[in-house]
Amino acid sequence: MNTLSPQDLSQKLSRCFHAFAEAITLADEVKSSFRLTLPHHHQSQLLLPHIELKGHTLFCNHVALDLSRKPQMIKLFKLFLEHSDQERDRDGITMSLHADVCWKSISERRRTNLHQNTIKLISRARELAEDAFYPHDLAWIEWFSYDITKAKWSLYRIRTDHLRKIEQQFAGGVN
């Protein structure tokens, strides 16, 4: 059985965690909850949030956000949560939110209007989620993250500064 000195163990764990943090940052398709135990702190640090929609309430790590008077936002969150591993483009989101519209027969002006409404809805949902969850130590989640190169949204992204903070805690946590 190999034994490592505390310094070697700390370095090895730090390298492993750094690779793990980079993989999570790069892998948008990973959307399940992971827990990592930080040895020094004897606590679990949630790396990915647990998000679910129950009825008219959105939960993020057991913090509730009431959406009962916001049916379009419920549809928007539901759309992203049903296929949380997928990114969505503007057309796909708009068509899903307005499934009752006959897209082949609407005017270009109406289509543009629906697209603008979708962008506004995403912006409002982002602001609402950030305002609701920020006070509960969930500021590390960037809601409705937009990838400008792909022109697509994902439900959330973990802020890089949060991953770096956890990495530093982890690297310094083994003595």
PyRosetta script that sets phi, psi and omega in degrees:
from pyrosetta import init, pose_from_sequence

init()
pose = pose_from_sequence("MNTLSPQDLSQKLSRCFHAFAEAITLADEVKSSFRLTLPHHHQSQLLLPHIELKGHTLFCNHVALDLSRKPQMIKLFKLFLEHSDQERDRDGITMSLHADVCWKSISERRRTNLHQNTIKLISRARELAEDAFYPHDLAWIEWFSYDITKAKWSLYRIRTDHLRKIEQQFAGGVN")
pose.set_psi(1, 128.5)
pose.set_omega(1, 179.5)
pose.set_phi(2, -79.8)
pose.set_psi(2, 139.3)
pose.set_omega(2, 173.7)
pose.set_phi(3, -120.5)
pose.set_psi(3, 140.2)
pose.set_omega(3, -179.7)
pose.set_phi(4, -115.0)
pose.set_psi(4, 147.6)
pose.set_omega(4, 174.0)
pose.set_phi(5, -69.7)
pose.set_psi(5, 158.6)
pose.set_omega(5, 178.7)
pose.set_phi(6, -56.0)
pose.set_psi(6, -36.7)
pose.set_omega(6, -179.8)
pose.set_phi(7, -68.2)
pose.set_psi(7, -44.1)
pose.set_omega(7, 178.7)
pose.set_phi(8, -64.1)
pose.set_psi(8, -41.3)
pose.set_omega(8, 178.2)
pose.set_phi(9, -62.0)
pose.set_psi(9, -43.9)
pose.set_omega(9, 179.4)
pose.set_phi(10, -61.0)
pose.set_psi(10, -44.4)
pose.set_omega(10, 179.3)
pose.set_phi(11, -64.5)
pose.set_psi(11, -43.2)
pose.set_omega(11, -179.2)
pose.set_phi(12, -64.6)
pose.set_psi(12, -44.8)
pose.set_omega(12, 178.5)
pose.set_phi(13, -64.6)
pose.set_psi(13, -37.7)
pose.set_omega(13, 178.8)
pose.set_phi(14, -63.2)
pose.set_psi(14, -44.4)
pose.set_omega(14, 178.4)
pose.set_phi(15, -62.9)
pose.set_psi(15, -42.3)
pose.set_omega(15, 179.3)
pose.set_phi(16, -63.9)
pose.set_psi(16, -44.1)
pose.set_omega(16, -179.2)
pose.set_phi(17, -66.7)
pose.set_psi(17, -38.9)
pose.set_omega(17, 178.9)
pose.set_phi(18, -59.5)
pose.set_psi(18, -44.7)
pose.set_omega(18, 177.9)
pose.set_phi(19, -63.5)
pose.set_psi(19, -40.7)
pose.set_omega(19, 178.7)
pose.set_phi(20, -64.2)
pose.set_psi(20, -44.3)
pose.set_omega(20, 179.4)
pose.set_phi(21, -62.6)
pose.set_psi(21, -40.5)
pose.set_omega(21, 176.9)
pose.set_phi(22, -65.0)
pose.set_psi(22, -39.4)
pose.set_omega(22, 179.6)
pose.set_phi(23, -63.3)
pose.set_psi(23, -41.1)
pose.set_omega(23, 179.6)
pose.set_phi(24, -67.4)
pose.set_psi(24, -41.7)
pose.set_omega(24, 179.6)
pose.set_phi(25, -61.2)
pose.set_psi(25, -40.4)
pose.set_omega(25, -176.2)
pose.set_phi(26, -84.1)
pose.set_psi(26, -24.4)
pose.set_omega(26, -173.2)
pose.set_phi(27, -96.4)
pose.set_psi(27, 88.4)
pose.set_omega(27, 179.3)
pose.set_phi(28, -65.7)
pose.set_psi(28, -21.4)
pose.set_omega(28, -178.3)
pose.set_phi(29, -76.5)
pose.set_psi(29, -11.8)
pose.set_omega(29, 178.8)
pose.set_phi(30, -82.8)
pose.set_psi(30, 110.5)
pose.set_omega(30, -175.8)
pose.set_phi(31, -131.1)
pose.set_psi(31, 18.6)
pose.set_omega(31, 177.2)
pose.set_phi(32, -97.4)
pose.set_psi(32, 166.5)
pose.set_omega(32, -177.6)
pose.set_phi(33, -83.0)
pose.set_psi(33, 133.0)
pose.set_omega(33, 175.6)
pose.set_phi(34, -118.6)
pose.set_psi(34, 146.1)
pose.set_omega(34, 171.9)
pose.set_phi(35, -123.0)
pose.set_psi(35, 136.6)
pose.set_omega(35, 177.4)
pose.set_phi(36, -123.3)
pose.set_psi(36, 126.0)
pose.set_omega(36, 178.8)
pose.set_phi(37, -86.7)
pose.set_psi(37, 124.0)
pose.set_omega(37, 176.3)
pose.set_phi(38, -89.3)
pose.set_psi(38, 113.9)
pose.set_omega(38, -170.4)
pose.set_phi(39, -56.5)
pose.set_psi(39, -43.4)
pose.set_omega(39, -174.8)
pose.set_phi(40, -68.9)
pose.set_psi(40, -37.1)
pose.set_omega(40, -174.1)
pose.set_phi(41, -89.3)
pose.set_psi(41, -13.9)
pose.set_omega(41, -179.1)
pose.set_phi(42, 51.7)
pose.set_psi(42, 45.7)
pose.set_omega(42, 178.0)
pose.set_phi(43, -141.2)
pose.set_psi(43, 161.4)
pose.set_omega(43, 176.0)
pose.set_phi(44, -99.0)
pose.set_psi(44, 135.2)
pose.set_omega(44, 177.9)
pose.set_phi(45, -109.8)
pose.set_psi(45, 120.5)
pose.set_omega(45, 179.4)
pose.set_phi(46, -76.4)
pose.set_psi(46, 121.4)
pose.set_omega(46, -179.5)
pose.set_phi(47, -89.3)
pose.set_psi(47, -38.0)
pose.set_omega(47, 177.2)
pose.set_phi(48, -121.0)
pose.set_psi(48, 138.2)
pose.set_omega(48, -176.4)
pose.set_phi(49, -72.6)
pose.set_psi(49, 152.2)
pose.set_omega(49, 172.6)
pose.set_phi(50, -97.3)
pose.set_psi(50, 111.4)
pose.set_omega(50, -175.8)
pose.set_phi(51, -119.3)
pose.set_psi(51, 131.0)
pose.set_omega(51, 175.8)
pose.set_phi(52, -149.4)
pose.set_psi(52, 153.5)
pose.set_omega(52, 178.0)
pose.set_phi(53, -113.3)
pose.set_psi(53, 118.3)
pose.set_omega(53, 177.6)
pose.set_phi(54, -119.1)
pose.set_psi(54, 108.9)
pose.set_omega(54, -177.5)
pose.set_phi(55, 63.7)
pose.set_psi(55, -117.6)
pose.set_omega(55, -178.7)
pose.set_phi(56, -105.4)
pose.set_psi(56, 16.5)
pose.set_omega(56, -176.7)
pose.set_phi(57, -122.8)
pose.set_psi(57, 129.3)
pose.set_omega(57, 175.6)
pose.set_phi(58, -96.8)
pose.set_psi(58, 131.5)
pose.set_omega(58, 178.0)
pose.set_phi(59, -114.8)
pose.set_psi(59, 134.5)
pose.set_omega(59, 172.6)
pose.set_phi(60, -128.7)
pose.set_psi(60, 110.9)
pose.set_omega(60, -176.1)
pose.set_phi(61, 50.5)
pose.set_psi(61, 44.9)
pose.set_omega(61, 175.7)
pose.set_phi(62, 71.4)
pose.set_psi(62, 9.7)
pose.set_omega(62, 172.6)
pose.set_phi(63, -95.6)
pose.set_psi(63, 129.1)
pose.set_omega(63, -173.0)
pose.set_phi(64, -95.9)
pose.set_psi(64, 143.8)
pose.set_omega(64, 173.0)
pose.set_phi(65, -129.1)
pose.set_psi(65, 114.9)
pose.set_omega(65, -177.9)
pose.set_phi(66, -78.6)
pose.set_psi(66, 123.6)
pose.set_omega(66, 179.0)
pose.set_phi(67, -117.4)
pose.set_psi(67, 21.7)
pose.set_omega(67, -172.4)
pose.set_phi(68, -60.1)
pose.set_psi(68, -27.6)
pose.set_omega(68, 179.6)
pose.set_phi(69, -105.9)
pose.set_psi(69, 22.5)
pose.set_omega(69, -177.6)
pose.set_phi(70, -134.5)
pose.set_psi(70, 71.6)
pose.set_omega(70, -175.4)
pose.set_phi(71, -62.4)
pose.set_psi(71, -34.2)
pose.set_omega(71, 179.1)
pose.set_phi(72, -69.8)
pose.set_psi(72, -36.0)
pose.set_omega(72, 176.9)
pose.set_phi(73, -67.8)
pose.set_psi(73, -36.2)
pose.set_omega(73, 175.9)
pose.set_phi(74, -60.7)
pose.set_psi(74, -45.2)
pose.set_omega(74, 178.0)
pose.set_phi(75, -60.5)
pose.set_psi(75, -42.0)
pose.set_omega(75, -178.4)
pose.set_phi(76, -63.9)
pose.set_psi(76, -50.1)
pose.set_omega(76, 178.9)
pose.set_phi(77, -62.9)
pose.set_psi(77, -40.9)
pose.set_omega(77, 179.5)
pose.set_phi(78, -61.5)
pose.set_psi(78, -42.8)
pose.set_omega(78, 178.7)
pose.set_phi(79, -56.9)
pose.set_psi(79, -46.7)
pose.set_omega(79, -178.8)
pose.set_phi(80, -72.8)
pose.set_psi(80, -35.0)
pose.set_omega(80, -178.4)
pose.set_phi(81, -74.3)
pose.set_psi(81, -30.7)
pose.set_omega(81, 179.2)
pose.set_phi(82, -62.1)
pose.set_psi(82, -35.8)
pose.set_omega(82, 178.7)
pose.set_phi(83, -133.6)
pose.set_psi(83, 67.8)
pose.set_omega(83, -172.8)
pose.set_phi(84, -66.5)
pose.set_psi(84, -14.2)
pose.set_omega(84, 179.5)
pose.set_phi(85, -87.4)
pose.set_psi(85, 0.2)
pose.set_omega(85, -176.5)
pose.set_phi(86, -110.8)
pose.set_psi(86, 147.3)
pose.set_omega(86, 171.1)
pose.set_phi(87, -92.3)
pose.set_psi(87, 154.9)
pose.set_omega(87, -176.7)
pose.set_phi(88, -124.5)
pose.set_psi(88, 140.2)
pose.set_omega(88, 174.7)
pose.set_phi(89, -96.7)
pose.set_psi(89, 169.4)
pose.set_omega(89, -175.5)
pose.set_phi(90, -58.7)
pose.set_psi(90, -44.4)
pose.set_omega(90, -179.4)
pose.set_phi(91, -62.3)
pose.set_psi(91, -45.8)
pose.set_omega(91, -179.1)
pose.set_phi(92, -62.4)
pose.set_psi(92, -42.0)
pose.set_omega(92, 178.9)
pose.set_phi(93, -65.6)
pose.set_psi(93, -47.0)
pose.set_omega(93, -178.3)
pose.set_phi(94, -61.2)
pose.set_psi(94, -44.1)
pose.set_omega(94, -179.9)
pose.set_phi(95, -66.0)
pose.set_psi(95, -36.4)
pose.set_omega(95, 178.5)
pose.set_phi(96, -70.1)
pose.set_psi(96, -38.6)
pose.set_omega(96, -179.5)
pose.set_phi(97, -72.4)
pose.set_psi(97, -29.3)
pose.set_omega(97, -177.4)
pose.set_phi(98, -119.9)
pose.set_psi(98, 56.9)
pose.set_omega(98, -177.1)
pose.set_phi(99, -64.7)
pose.set_psi(99, -21.9)
pose.set_omega(99, -178.4)
pose.set_phi(100, -78.5)
pose.set_psi(100, -10.4)
pose.set_omega(100, -177.9)
pose.set_phi(101, -83.8)
pose.set_psi(101, 136.1)
pose.set_omega(101, 175.4)
pose.set_phi(102, -84.5)
pose.set_psi(102, 99.3)
pose.set_omega(102, -170.6)
pose.set_phi(103, -67.6)
pose.set_psi(103, -23.8)
pose.set_omega(103, -178.7)
pose.set_phi(104, -75.0)
pose.set_psi(104, -23.9)
pose.set_omega(104, -173.8)
pose.set_phi(105, -109.5)
pose.set_psi(105, 2.5)
pose.set_omega(105, -179.2)
pose.set_phi(106, -85.2)
pose.set_psi(106, 154.7)
pose.set_omega(106, -179.3)
pose.set_phi(107, -75.0)
pose.set_psi(107, 162.5)
pose.set_omega(107, 178.3)
pose.set_phi(108, -63.8)
pose.set_psi(108, -35.5)
pose.set_omega(108, 178.8)
pose.set_phi(109, -63.7)
pose.set_psi(109, -44.1)
pose.set_omega(109, 179.0)
pose.set_phi(110, -65.5)
pose.set_psi(110, -41.0)
pose.set_omega(110, 178.2)
pose.set_phi(111, -60.6)
pose.set_psi(111, -46.5)
pose.set_omega(111, 178.3)
pose.set_phi(112, -60.7)
pose.set_psi(112, -41.3)
pose.set_omega(112, 178.2)
pose.set_phi(113, -62.0)
pose.set_psi(113, -43.2)
pose.set_omega(113, 179.0)
pose.set_phi(114, -66.1)
pose.set_psi(114, -38.3)
pose.set_omega(114, 176.3)
pose.set_phi(115, -62.7)
pose.set_psi(115, -44.0)
pose.set_omega(115, 178.8)
pose.set_phi(116, -63.2)
pose.set_psi(116, -40.5)
pose.set_omega(116, 177.5)
pose.set_phi(117, -63.2)
pose.set_psi(117, -36.6)
pose.set_omega(117, 177.9)
pose.set_phi(118, -64.3)
pose.set_psi(118, -45.1)
pose.set_omega(118, 178.9)
pose.set_phi(119, -61.1)
pose.set_psi(119, -43.5)
pose.set_omega(119, 178.1)
pose.set_phi(120, -62.9)
pose.set_psi(120, -41.2)
pose.set_omega(120, 179.8)
pose.set_phi(121, -63.4)
pose.set_psi(121, -44.0)
pose.set_omega(121, 177.9)
pose.set_phi(122, -61.7)
pose.set_psi(122, -43.7)
pose.set_omega(122, 179.4)
pose.set_phi(123, -62.0)
pose.set_psi(123, -43.6)
pose.set_omega(123, 179.2)
pose.set_phi(124, -67.7)
pose.set_psi(124, -39.1)
pose.set_omega(124, 178.2)
pose.set_phi(125, -65.0)
pose.set_psi(125, -40.7)
pose.set_omega(125, 177.6)
pose.set_phi(126, -60.4)
pose.set_psi(126, -49.4)
pose.set_omega(126, -179.0)
pose.set_phi(127, -63.5)
pose.set_psi(127, -42.4)
pose.set_omega(127, 179.4)
pose.set_phi(128, -62.5)
pose.set_psi(128, -45.3)
pose.set_omega(128, 179.6)
pose.set_phi(129, -64.8)
pose.set_psi(129, -44.2)
pose.set_omega(129, 179.5)
pose.set_phi(130, -63.1)
pose.set_psi(130, -43.1)
pose.set_omega(130, 179.0)
pose.set_phi(131, -64.4)
pose.set_psi(131, -38.0)
pose.set_omega(131, -177.2)
pose.set_phi(132, -75.0)
pose.set_psi(132, -37.8)
pose.set_omega(132, -172.7)
pose.set_phi(133, -99.3)
pose.set_psi(133, -17.9)
pose.set_omega(133, -178.8)
pose.set_phi(134, -57.7)
pose.set_psi(134, -46.2)
pose.set_omega(134, -179.2)
pose.set_phi(135, -65.1)
pose.set_psi(135, -12.9)
pose.set_omega(135, -176.7)
pose.set_phi(136, -103.0)
pose.set_psi(136, 31.4)
pose.set_omega(136, 177.5)
pose.set_phi(137, 60.0)
pose.set_psi(137, 36.8)
pose.set_omega(137, 177.7)
pose.set_phi(138, -119.0)
pose.set_psi(138, 27.0)
pose.set_omega(138, -179.7)
pose.set_phi(139, -70.9)
pose.set_psi(139, -9.5)
pose.set_omega(139, -178.7)
pose.set_phi(140, -78.8)
pose.set_psi(140, -3.3)
pose.set_omega(140, 178.6)
pose.set_phi(141, -99.7)
pose.set_psi(141, 126.2)
pose.set_omega(141, 174.0)
pose.set_phi(142, -99.5)
pose.set_psi(142, 108.9)
pose.set_omega(142, -174.7)
pose.set_phi(143, -79.0)
pose.set_psi(143, 143.2)
pose.set_omega(143, 177.9)
pose.set_phi(144, 48.2)
pose.set_psi(144, 60.5)
pose.set_omega(144, -179.6)
pose.set_phi(145, -70.6)
pose.set_psi(145, 133.9)
pose.set_omega(145, -178.3)
pose.set_phi(146, -109.9)
pose.set_psi(146, 127.8)
pose.set_omega(146, 176.1)
pose.set_phi(147, -98.9)
pose.set_psi(147, 107.6)
pose.set_omega(147, -174.4)
pose.set_phi(148, -66.5)
pose.set_psi(148, -30.4)
pose.set_omega(148, -179.6)
pose.set_phi(149, -72.2)
pose.set_psi(149, -33.4)
pose.set_omega(149, 179.1)
pose.set_phi(150, -95.2)
pose.set_psi(150, -14.7)
pose.set_omega(150, -174.5)
pose.set_phi(151, 56.9)
pose.set_psi(151, 46.2)
pose.set_omega(151, -178.9)
pose.set_phi(152, -138.6)
pose.set_psi(152, 153.8)
pose.set_omega(152, 177.0)
pose.set_phi(153, -106.5)
pose.set_psi(153, 151.5)
pose.set_omega(153, 166.3)
pose.set_phi(154, -124.0)
pose.set_psi(154, 159.1)
pose.set_omega(154, -176.3)
pose.set_phi(155, -58.6)
pose.set_psi(155, -44.1)
pose.set_omega(155, 179.6)
pose.set_phi(156, -155.0)
pose.set_psi(156, 168.0)
pose.set_omega(156, 173.0)
pose.set_phi(157, -143.9)
pose.set_psi(157, 143.8)
pose.set_omega(157, 177.1)
pose.set_phi(158, -81.2)
pose.set_psi(158, 129.4)
pose.set_omega(158, -179.4)
pose.set_phi(159, -66.5)
pose.set_psi(159, 135.3)
pose.set_omega(159, -176.9)
pose.set_phi(160, -59.9)
pose.set_psi(160, -38.0)
pose.set_omega(160, 180.0)
pose.set_phi(161, -62.0)
pose.set_psi(161, -31.4)
pose.set_omega(161, 177.2)
pose.set_phi(162, -68.1)
pose.set_psi(162, -43.7)
pose.set_omega(162, 178.0)
pose.set_phi(163, -63.0)
pose.set_psi(163, -39.3)
pose.set_omega(163, 178.2)
pose.set_phi(164, -64.7)
pose.set_psi(164, -40.0)
pose.set_omega(164, 178.9)
pose.set_phi(165, -62.0)
pose.set_psi(165, -44.9)
pose.set_omega(165, 179.0)
pose.set_phi(166, -65.0)
pose.set_psi(166, -40.6)
pose.set_omega(166, 178.9)
pose.set_phi(167, -60.6)
pose.set_psi(167, -43.4)
pose.set_omega(167, 178.7)
pose.set_phi(168, -64.8)
pose.set_psi(168, -41.0)
pose.set_omega(168, 177.7)
pose.set_phi(169, -62.2)
pose.set_psi(169, -42.8)
pose.set_omega(169, -177.7)
pose.set_phi(170, -65.6)
pose.set_psi(170, -45.4)
pose.set_omega(170, -178.3)
pose.set_phi(171, -64.5)
pose.set_psi(171, -37.6)
pose.set_omega(171, -178.9)
pose.set_phi(172, -88.3)
pose.set_psi(172, -5.3)
pose.set_omega(172, -172.5)
pose.set_phi(173, -84.1)
pose.set_psi(173, -14.8)
pose.set_omega(173, -177.9)
pose.set_phi(174, -98.6)
pose.set_psi(174, 117.4)
pose.set_omega(174, 178.9)
pose.set_phi(175, -119.8)
pose.dump_pdb("model.pdb")
